[in-house]
Amino acid sequence: MNVSVRGRTAHYRTVTFDAARNEVLLIEQRLLPHEFKIVAARDFRETARAITDMVVRGAGAIGATAAYGLAQGVQAFRGANPKTFAAHVENVYQTLKQARPTAVDPVNAMDQVRARMKAGENVAEQQALALAAAEEFAHEDVQHCEAIGEHGAKLLRNGMNVLTHCNAGWLAFVDVGSATAPIYKAQQQGKRFHVYCDETRPRSQGATLMAWELAQQGVSHQIIADNAAGHLMQRGKIDLVIVGSDRTLGRTGEVANKIGTYTKAVLAHRHKIPFYVAIPLSTIDWNLKAGFDIPIEERHESEVLGAWGVPQKPGSNSSGKRVFVRIANPSSTAFNPGFDVTPPDLITGIITPTGIFKPGDLWRNRQKLGH
């Protein structure tokens, strides 16, 4: 997407790779919307930490980051012994896999890279194939999001009010986004609509990232507190809900996404509002058989007990340094699950690069969906 910073506009991808320096380049998303900065992860362990610490987040973005991180680790190997190399590759793979356990995109992305590496007859050939496969995954992620936009834009009509949760925009992917792809495509088509962005506590990715994206793109929007969605639905102010997913089970149609997604699905079902999930094919898990088997990441309690922000100087729009502010009672602790699981009966449809499917139709269409 195009980003305007200090009066200059340029196109950026969320994650890229510097082959000459063997570095993964990332937009530092924790600084947004107050500062736009590109940072470099210099080895695969730094890349894994960037995923864990949410320098980069979002299904497709961490998938591409893991693919690049695997290639990065592979490129760093020195030697020609195939057994030593195989052990090194497995170590890199496991390190990156454990960075965000709920999401399946990193695993699918790295499996795709390793499958391509098998064609190499020696270490050098496998190293070259790893980087080519990582680049292919990143390009494929963009193509999938563009196709999601083509299918999903048909759902938006003039005058609609759309609700989003968290950020499944281009910052969550390599470019374009999943939940935002229909929004951006409908905007290109000249449709006029309004987006309500759930703030999405505790990390507030809706208020910081989604709202920043929509502002950059010139999409009409407002931020709402998470608890305001039901009020708007009750009064007929929401016509459509579109969210993303970190893991969608191909066998059942269950969807794991940012905490609070299940709540919004229940509210939408109560008020008979269409609830759609937008995903690239890399987000589908064809192996797990039940949503309760999805590992739910539990993040540090500080995310709930306080918040990061930038103090505004009185009388101006200029900002200072990012600071953490304790909000909660000083002696209290917190429980902080990062994701929840939405059952298929609450989901109207799943928007994929190959079309829109009922959740229960994913398995019977698995060949069409790349499985």
RODO-758970 format. One record per residue (C-alpha): x, y, z. Coordinates in steps of 0.1 Angstrom, whole numbers, plus 5000, padded with zeros to 4 digits. Layout:
BEGIN
XYZ...
END
This chain:
BEGIN
500050005000501050364996502150545028502450915033505051025058506051385063504451485030506151205009504250914996505850574987504750214983505749965010505349605018504949495054507849255051510749225026514149065024517649215019519448925003522849115003522749155041520648845048518249055068514449055071513049405068509849485088507549775095507849825132504149805139504349875177505350235169502350305147500350525142502750775158505950675139506650485107509950295108511550005090513649775112516049485103516049145119519749035115519348665121516548405124516448435162515848815159513248735132511448495156511548755184510049015161507148775156506748695193507049065204504649175177507049405158505249225129501749065134498948935113498448595096500048655062502648895075504048655101503748375075505948565051508248665079508648305090509348205054512048475050513348385085513748025075515548125043517648365064518748085087519347855058521548115041523548165073524747805073528347745065529547405054528447125031527646835054524046745046523246595081524546895099522647115075519446925080519746955118520347335114517347375092515147185118516447415146515547725126512147585117511247495153512447835166510248025142507247785146507147845183507148225179503248255176501647915183497948005174498648115138499047845111500448065083504048045096503947665096502347655062504747905048507847725061506547385050506147535015509847655017511147315029509147125002510847334976514247284992514046904986514746954949518247074958521046814954523446994978523547255005524147544981521247454958518847414988519947755001519047914968515747734966514847835001515048204993513248164960510447984978510148255005509848524979507248314961505148284993505248664998504148724962501448464965500148624997499648954978497848774949495548594973494648924990493849084957491648794948489848814982489149184973487549084940485248834956484449034987483849374971480549234959479249224994479649604999476949844987476650214988475650355021476750055041478250065076480849795080482349675113485949545116487749385145491549405151493549465120493449225090494749495067497849525046499849555078498749205087499749065053502449145028500149395011496449465005495149265035492349015039489449185057490449525041490849375006487049404999486949745014489849884993488449714961484949864968486550204973488350164939484950084924483550414936481350274963480750504994480450345028481550395064483750165086483550125123486850005138486749805170489549935192490449575200491849575235494149495250496749585222494249815204495249715169491949845156492450195171496150215161496750005130493349955112492350325117495850435106495550225074492050355066493150715072496150665048493750515023491050795027488350555038485550705059485850545094485450595131487050405161484650265186485150105220484849725218481749735240479949985216479349735188476249575203474749925208475250005171473949675160470849715181470050045164470649925129473950105124475949795113475149625080478149395076480949255096484249145080487149005101490348815094491648485109494848345122493747985117490647845100489947475102489247325068487447025083484947215105484947585094485847705129487848025130490548135154491048515154491848795177490148785211486748935209485848805174483548535189481748805209481149005177479948695159477448625186476148985185475948975147473948645148471648795174470849095151470848895119473849085105476048905079479348795095482248715070485748595075488448685049491448445045494148355021494647985015497747975038495448045068493547715064494547425087493547095070494746875099493146975132489646835137488247065164488547425174489347345210492547175197493847515184496547635208495447965222498348195230498348355264500148685264501748895292499349035317500849385313498949425280495649415300496949615330498149905311498550065276501250205254500850555239502550875230501851185252500551485232502251815239499652075251498452295223500052105194499851785174503451695179504351375199506951265224508350925230506250605234505450535271503650265290500950375315499550145342495750165341494549885364494549855402498249815413497749495432495649315406496749055381495248975347494448685324495248765287494248505260495248645226492648465205489248295206487448045184484248125165482047825156480847785120477147835127477848205135479748265102477848365071480648295047484448265043485948485016488848315000490948384968488848124950485448244961483048274991482247955009479947845037482247725066480947375062481747365025485547415029486347045032484246935002485947204982489447124995491047054961489747384948491147544979494647404973494647094995
END
